[in-house]
């Protein structure tokens, strides 16, 4: 049975047939952190899928105040999967969130925002489907320690496969067998240099059991356990669910093997960061709206206007798609960082790339490379689509494509006309504050969501980092 046709009675049938003990209700807070509530399977019935389950919204970051805390989780039957990480048989469902007083969808529910974006594209007649194919990178470490207080602040990461452990060993320790790549030298490395091939295969097999279709996996550039596992594209809302599920599976499988995974964009100095490149295309009447043979990269005028909208709004999009202070450690020159507000067929320093692998009318797509895995995929996917739609509606022409090495151009003074992504989260938040009409004009993003996002990012993250001494400052200034 196709996932989209699953009804509440199908869920209940699976509960009976597979002797399921528990139902795990999953949702995310405003910033994309996974939350869950587990209930015995015998308390769920068909009414539960319309009446929902109560929870305290004031305890969830970015949601309700304490005087309006009661909220409802409404399970979505189409998101059903057998959860591989519970000892007792457990089915998991992603949930929408309702306001029990107003009996309406909760305005700040990220999943509801993604659903509205998907609905808008169809109701406007722009397209029948929006397909996303996110490429989510992550690091695996053997050990992580960090602490921050009034009189100290530090982090320590280790990975036995990393280049800094080439001299490791000695009396009483296991022998050092070498097999380590140098800095930034692990892209597509083969075992035994790639020590994580089997681990990625384990993750891929678990992903398959949850309904995600892996298509490839490999070691990424950073020589300290940076990995990528690609999975098959799909519709906007389902892929946002899958992105949350992907991180959930990766973290739990890696934990079972006594290791730790992080989706921080830039955990290591002078190594490539982790991105969440977003491949997308729009389809109508079975036709790919991005494809038209003969033009640059066989892109249609529709696609060019869509790209024009994404580039025009890219600084504001960064506030949602690269939403951490750490994101801007990644968006710097020299690490294949997609920080240039331009598009190109092959240039990985461009914000928008047209993959050569998407050369046919079925595979033609654009790749927005600036996002990273700290984003809330429900909000990021929706925002990218709305930026593109704004470009289509207003016929925004993108800057001329650039297929040259932008870093070489910059060295010769020939790249001064190319705009770049914001240099910090603070700059990105300021851009969003000035440019968010494209998000709210059709009711997809309520204004209160934008306001809350800006306020909480400034208060809880930007100011948090600003107020604290940096370890590098001691190196620079302690003896002045």
C-alpha angles and dihedrals in degrees: 000000000000113000095237091059096056112124129193091260089057090055091050091048090054090049090056098041096046094038092236115193101191143025116214114206112206131194138146133239121239091279097048102260111148117245128181145190122198122209133178111261093235093068095060123087137156092281089059089071091063103026096042133192125288125240140166108265093185090069093056117087113252096008132095136346117245093256091059099034104131112103136161131233111213111196116226109218092203091064094059120139137157105252110232097199104063121089091216119057106276134175118207126209131182113230139214117218125234134191104236094204098049092032089223138114111284110255095220096048104121092205090053090053091053090048091052091050091052091047093049093056090054098041092051090052091236095125142340095226141016112206123201129190109184120195105209119193126193143171128240118209134181094214137015128182129171137158137169129192141141094285104027143033130175148139129206126191129181136185121176090215094054124114091242090068097061089108095043119128143061141149112349094011130106114268118269108237097184113219096141127137121226124250111307089359106113104086108135090347114172126228133303087036087044100060094175104062093102092044091052089049089052090050091047092053092050090048089054091056090055094053100264115127111218114209103179144346134197145152113275129223101275110090096222108075101299109162142182128198113184122207135191121279122250145161119313101256095040091049092050087054089047092051091056090044091049093057090045092053095044094050094047098044092047090048090053088058092053095255135106131233127205131191093197107137096226116016095149132058116239095004128107115270130232118262136186101218110196119214113193144168137174123226134196129181089353093305128117105238092202095061127088118145121230103036131089107313087346090283121159123231086249089058093047092052090046089053089046090057093048092050093044091054097033096112090055091042089057089066088063102027100041096026105159133081086237090058090075093056084065098045096071132112121276105034101081084268113172095224101130116097096226140090132238142167096241111359111119093195089066121098090226121037129183104217115227087218087066096065101128130072090255097050102034108127144140124244117214101200104181100081121094135197095266088075124103098243094209091059096036095051091047093048094050091051092048091050090051092047089052088054092051094047094047095036092234110188115216121227114272112283118260119210097174128098102274093200090057089046090052091051089056094044094250099117101063091111093057113097120217139212118269115286095226143014088256091059091047092050090049089052091051091049090056098038117039104107089103088060099049104032095089097037095253094119112034111221090241090063092055091046093049092046092052095044096047095044091052095045103036103032116015095043091040091060095039093056097052127081113243120229089233090060090064089053091050104037114016095097098038 
